[in-house]
Amino acid sequence: MLLGSMAQNAFAQKIEIKGTVRDASDKSIEYVNVVLQTIDSTFVAGVTTSPEGEFIFKNTAAGDYTCSFQHRV
């Protein structure tokens, strides 16, 4: 499960994409690799979730994106 949000200033061309990765029991999952890509699969950025399962992409150009998540147990 992914809980996320997107904040955008009405006059800015940059956005912030953030969220929390949780399992089916609502427990945060740490150290998940999160990859942000454009709709045509061009790599934009990658981050790893915090111990609280949180991730953030700052100063991202406004647009349409996909996120993929990978976690090894």
C-alpha positions in Angstrom: 0.0 0.0 0.0 1.3 3.5 -0.8 0.1 6.6 0.9 1.3 9.7 -1.0 0.7 13.3 -1.7 1.8 15.9 -4.1 2.3 19.6 -3.1 2.5 22.3 -5.7 2.7 26.0 -5.4 0.3 27.7 -7.8 3.1 29.9 -9.2 6.0 27.4 -9.1 7.2 25.0 -11.8 8.6 22.6 -9.3 6.6 20.1 -7.2 7.3 17.8 -4.2 6.2 14.1 -4.4 6.2 12.3 -1.1 4.6 9.3 0.5 4.9 6.4 3.0 5.2 2.7 2.0 3.3 0.4 4.3 2.5 -3.4 4.3 -0.9 -5.0 4.4 -0.9 -4.7 8.2 -0.2 -0.9 8.0 3.3 -1.3 9.2 5.9 1.1 7.6 8.5 -0.6 5.4 12.0 0.7 5.6 14.7 0.7 2.9 12.4 0.3 -0.1 13.9 1.6 -3.3 11.6 4.1 -5.0 12.1 5.1 -8.6 10.4 8.0 -10.3 10.1 7.9 -14.1 8.3 9.9 -16.7 5.4 8.2 -18.5 7.7 7.1 -21.3 9.9 5.3 -18.7 12.7 7.9 -18.6 14.5 7.8 -15.2 14.0 11.0 -13.2 15.2 10.1 -9.7 15.6 7.4 -7.1 15.4 7.4 -3.3 15.3 4.9 -0.5 12.6 5.0 2.2 13.5 6.1 5.7 13.1 3.8 8.8 9.6 5.2 9.0 8.9 4.1 5.4 8.8 7.7 4.1 10.2 9.0 0.8 10.3 12.4 -0.9 11.3 13.7 -4.3 12.0 17.5 -4.0 12.2 20.1 -6.7 10.7 17.9 -9.3 9.4 19.5 -12.5 5.6 19.5 -12.8 4.4 16.7 -15.0 3.1 13.1 -15.2 5.1 10.4 -13.5 5.1 6.8 -12.4 6.7 5.4 -9.3 8.0 1.8 -8.9 8.9 0.2 -5.6 11.4 -2.6 -4.9 12.1 -4.2 -1.5 14.1 -7.3 -0.8 13.2 -9.4 2.3 
